[in-house]
Structure formats: structure tokens, C-alpha cells
Amino acid sequence: MNSGYGRKESPLKKMRLPITMYQDEEGWYVVECPVIPGCMSQGETQAEALQNIQEAIQLCLEVRQEHGLPLTIDSLEVEVPVYA
């Protein structure tokens, strides 16, 4: 694809990223991408929250790339005992 300015744009790549979602005390769905620091959004419905976090992720990735930061950070898991 040619942008018309003499440079070719590389094809879009897709990333699969984890998100967390919960409903707050006011009924809004709060969603976060834990591997991108500060990348959060919300919506009145789950569908709206998912759409909003996708847009937020794209914007966060653009900013991180512009600032020369790694696009994502490591995400680890730990195991803890749970008394049920």
C-alpha cells in the first residue's frame, strides 16, 4: 500500500493481549490491559467497554512506540494457597 508520499506502509500486524474486566459499584464495566501500563477504559455495557479498550490499546501502543518504549511489559503468574 502506498501512502502517496513515496514511502510504503507496512501491513498492519495484530497483537493478542490480555485484558481484565469488572463491574464497578455504579454498574460501569472497567477494563484494563495489564501488560500496557496505564491502559484502561470503561463502558456502560461489556460490549462498549471492549470496544473502548481496543481503541485505548491502539492509542497506548502508538504513544509507547513514539517514545521508544517497549510496547508491552512482562506479565507473570504466581500460585498462592486459597482456603475455601
C-alpha positions as a Markdown table, in Angstrom:
| # | Residue | x | y | z |
|---|---|---|---|---|
| 1 | Met | 0.0 | 0.0 | 0.0 |
| 2 | Asn | 1.5 | 3.3 | -1.0 |
| 3 | Ser | 0.6 | 6.4 | 1.1 |
| 4 | Gly | 1.3 | 8.8 | -1.8 |
| 5 | Tyr | 4.3 | 10.3 | -0.2 |
| 6 | Gly | 6.9 | 7.9 | -1.7 |
| 7 | Arg | 7.0 | 5.5 | 1.3 |
| 8 | Lys | 5.4 | 2.2 | 1.6 |
| 9 | Glu | 3.4 | 1.5 | 4.7 |
| 10 | Ser | 4.0 | -1.9 | 6.3 |
| 11 | Pro | 0.9 | -4.1 | 6.6 |
| 12 | Leu | -0.9 | -4.0 | 9.9 |
| 13 | Lys | 0.0 | -6.6 | 12.4 |
| 14 | Lys | -2.4 | -8.0 | 15.0 |
| 15 | Met | -1.5 | -8.5 | 18.7 |
| 16 | Arg | -3.4 | -10.7 | 21.1 |
| 17 | Leu | -3.4 | -9.0 | 24.5 |
| 18 | Pro | -4.9 | -10.0 | 27.9 |
| 19 | Ile | -7.5 | -7.8 | 29.5 |
| 20 | Thr | -9.3 | -7.7 | 32.8 |
| 21 | Met | -12.9 | -6.6 | 33.2 |
| 22 | Tyr | -15.1 | -6.0 | 36.2 |
| 23 | Gln | -18.3 | -4.1 | 37.0 |
| 24 | Asp | -17.9 | -1.3 | 39.5 |
| 25 | Glu | -20.3 | -0.2 | 42.2 |
| 26 | Glu | -22.0 | 2.2 | 39.8 |
| 27 | Gly | -22.6 | -0.5 | 37.2 |
| 28 | Trp | -19.9 | 0.6 | 34.7 |
| 29 | Tyr | -17.6 | -2.1 | 33.2 |
| 30 | Val | -14.0 | -1.2 | 33.9 |
| 31 | Val | -11.5 | -2.8 | 31.6 |
| 32 | Glu | -7.7 | -2.8 | 31.7 |
| 33 | Cys | -4.8 | -4.2 | 29.7 |
| 34 | Pro | -2.3 | -5.3 | 32.4 |
| 35 | Val | 0.6 | -5.6 | 30.0 |
| 36 | Ile | 0.4 | -1.9 | 29.0 |
| 37 | Pro | 0.9 | 0.3 | 32.0 |
| 38 | Gly | -2.0 | 2.8 | 32.5 |
| 39 | Cys | -4.1 | 1.4 | 29.6 |
| 40 | Met | -7.6 | 1.4 | 31.0 |
| 41 | Ser | -11.1 | 2.2 | 29.8 |
| 42 | Gln | -14.8 | 1.7 | 30.7 |
| 43 | Gly | -18.2 | 1.4 | 29.2 |
| 44 | Glu | -21.9 | 1.1 | 30.3 |
| 45 | Thr | -22.0 | -2.4 | 28.7 |
| 46 | Gln | -19.5 | -5.1 | 28.3 |
| 47 | Ala | -19.6 | -4.6 | 24.5 |
| 48 | Glu | -18.9 | -0.9 | 24.9 |
| 49 | Ala | -16.1 | -1.5 | 27.3 |
| 50 | Leu | -14.5 | -4.0 | 24.9 |
| 51 | Gln | -14.7 | -1.6 | 22.0 |
| 52 | Asn | -13.3 | 1.2 | 24.2 |
| 53 | Ile | -10.3 | -0.8 | 25.4 |
| 54 | Gln | -9.4 | -1.8 | 21.9 |
| 55 | Glu | -9.3 | 1.9 | 21.0 |
| 56 | Ala | -7.3 | 2.7 | 24.2 |
| 57 | Ile | -4.8 | -0.1 | 23.4 |
| 58 | Gln | -4.2 | 1.2 | 19.9 |
| 59 | Leu | -3.6 | 4.7 | 21.3 |
| 60 | Cys | -1.4 | 3.5 | 24.1 |
| 61 | Leu | 0.7 | 1.4 | 21.7 |
| 62 | Glu | 1.2 | 4.4 | 19.4 |
| 63 | Val | 2.4 | 6.6 | 22.2 |
| 64 | Arg | 4.7 | 3.9 | 23.6 |
| 65 | Gln | 6.2 | 3.4 | 20.1 |
| 66 | Glu | 6.6 | 7.2 | 19.6 |
| 67 | His | 8.5 | 7.4 | 22.9 |
| 68 | Gly | 10.7 | 4.4 | 22.1 |
| 69 | Leu | 9.2 | 2.3 | 24.9 |
| 70 | Pro | 8.6 | -1.4 | 24.7 |
| 71 | Leu | 5.0 | -2.0 | 23.5 |
| 72 | Thr | 4.2 | -4.2 | 26.4 |
| 73 | Ile | 5.7 | -5.3 | 29.8 |
| 74 | Asp | 6.0 | -8.8 | 31.1 |
| 75 | Ser | 3.1 | -10.5 | 32.8 |
| 76 | Leu | 3.8 | -13.2 | 35.3 |
| 77 | Glu | 1.6 | -15.6 | 37.3 |
| 78 | Val | 2.1 | -16.8 | 40.9 |
| 79 | Glu | 0.5 | -19.6 | 42.7 |
| 80 | Val | -1.0 | -19.0 | 46.2 |
| 81 | Pro | -2.9 | -21.2 | 48.5 |
| 82 | Val | -6.6 | -20.4 | 48.8 |
| 83 | Tyr | -8.7 | -21.6 | 51.7 |
| 84 | Ala | -12.2 | -22.3 | 50.5 |
